[in-house]
């Protein structure tokens, strides 16, 4: 303990900045999730969206303990501008080079430094939180450095350095992560050719991934063709990545929603990434390569013709509730044929979906009020289910709506 320790007010100012930057990167990554074609990167970014949201919540929780209940009111304009500009990346390389290797790397430096500036005993909860966040940030930055090398090698003609320099300049102009850095003498200008690509109207995949053909999607009979049915079932699970991508765009499109909604949506998003990974794990056990599996990109693409509120209501009050009886049947089928791994995989999914439905019941009314809808949750569920019946490319969704959905018409 020395006379150079920062005060509580200085501590709060730093924590407010950290929390805002964690949230800003989370929102940028969420908006960009559909636009990242590299499958491995898409999966890791889905995890990082949740980790960033959880890191932000831990910081906000500590701020509440320090009597700061609305930290967003105290965010400097320079950081707000930086957050908006982060969204203007033009591809995976620029996203990695800025969100990770500028902002996250700078956060990591401060997370390592901050415990030595504050009072170790008086402020032990902050020291503990930042110790936990340091490990998360270290792993994320190390991953981004490796992924940057791989994507750069595949695309040597792409010049990402000017965009990285621009975002680094904005962070410096905002005083750095801690707010104490002297502002540079010259203003930085956005490089040409950086129009906003968000929200992504079509989700991106690597060019050699096959695309789903709705006309050939025939469900094998579970009783007479159990192995074919198992493969078909988990191929569709792998395509729950489109649900995660839809939630990414919803999250990005609804900044007016409360922080708690954003936090829940980030977790919902990661759950859907894990459901996709569930499918990936199972089809690989069956001898398939990921690039052998058709990608149902049409679900995301058609959902994006709807406003974000409609998308959220459709996903959480129609599609997910409609799927619950089907999940129960699949669990019972796999238990009956002594396929415990498949049964357990779907049981975990079933548990997650229960929470998603609860969140839908909680947040759909708030979204309707926030964005000026005159419908009730029941009315928007009926309307969006009718839309689903006309527009979904997946016969299984139509069947679920017919069997268990809201009465149509």
Steps between C-alpha positions, in 0.01 A plus 500: 500500500640835394384855455480426127202262536202614296195627689160333498374757249797434272442129541136541397593707194728223379248223569232691309730514198591132526135396522404716204778362281411141589141574402605682184715213378225252589248692289740534205580128507129416525417711197791350310435135589290437184763675286796283601529215246779306674326221693756464779511876553120518507489242778764676711344842451168357620671400826674836530171688463377326814831542682503872423142539619582312819815708551293815458246372752773426755633853460150648524437293811816641661391850398163444669689411817682832460162683476502540121175358363490654151859497374393572143420860600866575564660363182710764318396594147834383358436142613145510363639611163761222510227241567300616198803497275597145601190379315639633169756224449494346152580137575631246748855636487399856586267373770777299665759774454288756684250340738765261628844633421425864580216514754531165675878518506482846658242376751732212586784741577275698734362189669856400581595850620190609691543272808835669567340845492209441736496409869553125525305464826239777473423409139553123511176424306624703203839327513325163499272586206785637289711193576224281355449726199874504428504125434200524266649793310843334471344195337289706262793714384723196452228335290457815289875519432498142374183547295637821349804309377282230343255737329780732386681207340180406315439861387843665453349769275284649775641812667364521854772717654345841412179401677691378804695826510174697478332319791820523705502874430140534618581317822797727559287807425253381765780491758570129468326231700573670833423853381841633609685494169568841343299556186700499175554835330337395173152363444466167324280458194310188407666317209300503177280206412367426847128526463293323765427139402284427806255351535596213272200418282649162403719285723841410362661157464829375361466455121533121501218442751194338332173692521177337617246385240151510657357264236739220596447533876317175574492386862590129529268288711646470851374144554598338171805717417648591838853571377384719211260678732777566753723652233214713363405621847851614592566658161210728581646563845825616340290760319388663822788734428240699304302552821816640663557726200141622513541585869823683416319727258207544742741601776677748274172646370348565844738731691204666672423182693615477864841358583339192659341413165835534324658276763229235460513524120877447503456185708216383274731556202779293654253223585407479131868487405541211742197326350670529162815356657285222645398414145859534381625261769237241418536506120876473536446192719297363210790551259401825329717805441349839579542603138287201399197645678256723318455847646144625551592863440150566368359512854717798600454669163120484508484599869695816414211621285313558829559776758709397800199495735315260270809281475535476877132429557500238225807325635410499870119484504440283191795299366653396831172415678380310193816287508470378859272198437729393215801511733317286753417243231862492387626450856257212551595345165873509570446362850291220352781391264763541776672795332584678823735757345238624255236506772723700733595745224135583436421509872755779546349685204151452647615657828648802321186551294286518812697808604474652153121470512497667843709784363261532207206536738692760700649711224248485213255731686786739579608507136143562384473798734851631430452504124140621494314186397126489564485119505488275802756217529226255400412703192858530376548126560197419283607742227863386486400133505282561197799667336719201593260256336526694174873569504703235683720281278497220761210254486563400862413853617177491301407164652574620853284808444216288367521255790574725797487863397245772540175449305550658159277722299 
